[in-house]
């Protein structure tokens, strides 16, 4: 008897372990794994260059895991999926759910059209600990504040599901490979700026497992104390792996719980709550689909941004003259990643000290971050700007000098990414403009020549931001 055939449509779940769609398809019959470069989504939602670099390598790794059976396509999945069902004679289609508004709309349409043709279709949750539609306040409303959302709405509702085992053996269907080559999807950037990324990252399931294991063995037990220090590897660096679904949050959640002997450990609680912030971002995006483009708090619609192009460019290039900001922006450019503490500092400087619209920062991060994620990026930028749900209040303006002095005491992080400041003494590393001439000369720093003078006076620009906000509130 011939076995039923099913398509497994991989999207943001580029793994074999703990993959409910793959598991269900394998139980159902023989499997045709496919990936589609979706050309139907609009330009601003298309992955940025850094994400595409990651995607290319992650797909290579997944195809290896699937013994070369992954078939690649490019086009509109709304047309392609029904066509492929017909070509392969498939009886069912399986996928894991995505939660971006455009993806939800697309998937709903595909589900509907497949059902009309009599093809079975099933979708699963593989990327969230708690799906946004399942968490509500007691009065039926939507949470807008993180702590009650996480502590009450999520933790008290149910435990995250346990990871499912990987299939012992995948039964591949014997259909021909009618897809295109991975390289013809043109995911790799033409600029060689990404060449160094391989020294920092290993996209794919193996790389994700290694990062998790390194974190558990080397940093998890000090997470709460170390996670704010950008010069040490105190965090898990799992964000791109989680974004592309090379590891599920469930695998991470339970691996951490298993690693700590006592469940009431402050480092464990702190780490799990960071995963909670990821959940909260998806929750907000699901319930407020305009989050990436519109102020969550409508009061900010009246805000007058300065949006000076030359200042924005200096920020993107790490040439603002504020060492911790420049170090962060250069870390982003060189490695495709930026430490969370520094993301907050550079974001605050852009939006508050320079009065550049947070959406311009969001776009730059979108293009440059390997972990660029529609939910986390937009929720975090709105948090920084003060326009978001449960956001940092607008009047809380990070002072980058004090932040640097607190979290990068000896300036190790700054010196790594701004080598022109490497010989500055600790006292002035975060404020070279205050250093006496002889100290600058001794360190070989000529402000305005080999390191920029600050593009904004921190005190005056802080006051300007507060004034702009006061004016908005009055409107
Ligand atoms: P860890 O400290 O090891 O945390 C574990 C995991 O928890 C992370 O991998 C991530 O999935 C999640 N997490 C941690 N902090 C946050 C947070 N504040 N919000 C949401 N999830 C969190 N994260 C992204 O994944 N993609 C983005 O596009 C993104 N853009 C950001 C933009 C700005 C302006 C800011 C301030 C933060 C942004 N973040 C984003 C959140 C955070 O900076 C990263 O998730 C974190 O730095 C990733 O490093 P890690 O994996 O070592 O984190």
Boltz pocket constraint, residues with backbone or C-beta under 6 A from the ligand:
constraints:
  - pocket:
      binder: B
      contacts: [[A, 227], [A, 235], [A, 236], [A, 237], [A, 238], [A, 239], [A, 240], [A, 242], [A, 243], [A, 271], [A, 274], [A, 275], [A, 276], [A, 277], [A, 278], [A, 279], [A, 281], [A, 338], [A, 339], [A, 340], [A, 341], [A, 343], [A, 344], [A, 347], [A, 365], [A, 369], [A, 371], [A, 372], [A, 373], [A, 374], [A, 376], [A, 377], [A, 378], [A, 380], [A, 381], [A, 384]]
      max_distance: 6.0
